[in-house]
Amino acid sequence: MSVISLAELLHGARKSKRTESELALARDLAVTIPVVEVDVATADVYAFVKARMETMGTRLDDLDILIASTAIRMGYTLVTHNLRHFERIDGLTVEDWTR
């Protein structure tokens, strides 16, 4: 899991009415699934993906591009319920495990 995804989960937990239990779930997930940091190689993939999307006239939130770039760099499949959102990124494999 990208450290960016973890940050988003923790942010959601902080806004929740069940803050403590949601924080515990996010932290437990971070122990179960290794957390991948953003590094120089990921930054390079991010720059390539963002520039390409801009050239194509496609916009995507920077944090989502960083999450996708982490998956691309690591050769991972990005698991998301928002396939339409991420399928626009060339070279990214996505799956929705809720289907």
C-alpha positions in Angstrom: 0.0 0.0 0.0 1.3 3.4 -0.8 2.0 5.7 2.1 -0.3 8.1 0.3 -3.2 5.6 0.6 -2.4 5.2 4.3 -2.5 8.9 4.8 -5.9 9.1 3.1 -7.2 6.3 5.3 -5.9 8.0 8.4 -7.4 11.3 7.3 -10.8 9.7 6.8 -10.5 8.1 10.2 -9.8 11.5 11.8 -13.0 12.9 10.3 -15.1 9.8 11.3 -17.5 9.8 14.2 -15.7 6.6 15.3 -12.2 8.1 15.1 -10.4 5.7 17.5 -11.8 2.5 16.0 -11.2 3.8 12.4 -7.7 4.8 13.3 -7.1 1.4 14.8 -8.4 -0.3 11.6 -6.1 1.8 9.4 -3.1 1.2 11.6 -3.8 -2.6 11.7 -4.0 -2.6 7.9 -0.6 -0.8 7.7 0.8 -3.7 9.8 -0.8 -6.4 7.6 0.0 -4.8 4.2 3.5 -3.4 3.7 3.5 0.4 3.3 5.6 1.6 0.3 7.2 5.0 0.6 7.4 7.6 -2.2 11.0 7.6 -3.4 13.0 9.2 -6.2 12.0 6.4 -8.7 8.4 7.0 -7.9 8.8 10.7 -8.3 10.2 10.1 -11.8 7.2 7.9 -12.7 4.9 10.5 -11.3 6.5 13.3 -13.5 6.1 11.1 -16.6 2.5 10.1 -15.9 1.4 13.7 -15.0 3.1 15.2 -18.0 1.5 12.6 -20.3 -1.9 13.1 -18.8 -1.6 16.9 -19.2 -0.6 16.5 -22.8 -3.7 14.3 -23.3 -5.9 16.9 -21.6 -6.7 14.5 -18.7 -6.7 15.7 -15.1 -6.3 13.6 -12.0 -5.5 14.6 -8.4 -1.8 14.7 -7.6 -2.2 12.3 -4.7 -4.0 9.8 -7.0 -1.2 10.1 -9.5 1.4 9.4 -6.7 -0.6 6.3 -5.7 -0.7 5.1 -9.2 3.0 5.9 -9.8 3.9 3.8 -6.7 2.0 0.8 -8.1 3.5 1.2 -11.6 7.1 1.5 -10.2 6.6 -1.6 -8.0 4.9 -3.6 -10.7 1.8 -3.9 -8.5 -1.9 -4.0 -9.3 -3.8 -1.0 -7.9 -6.9 -2.2 -6.1 -9.7 0.4 -6.1 -13.4 0.7 -6.3 -13.0 3.6 -8.7 -11.8 1.8 -11.9 -12.9 4.5 -14.2 -10.8 7.0 -12.3 -7.5 5.1 -12.6 -8.0 3.2 -15.9 -7.0 6.4 -17.7 -3.4 5.9 -16.6 -1.3 4.0 -19.2 0.8 1.2 -17.8 -1.3 0.8 -14.6 -3.1 -2.4 -13.8 -6.3 -1.9 -11.8 -8.7 -4.3 -10.1 -11.9 -3.8 -8.1 -12.1 -6.5 -5.5 -15.7 -5.5 -4.5 -17.2 -6.9 -7.7 
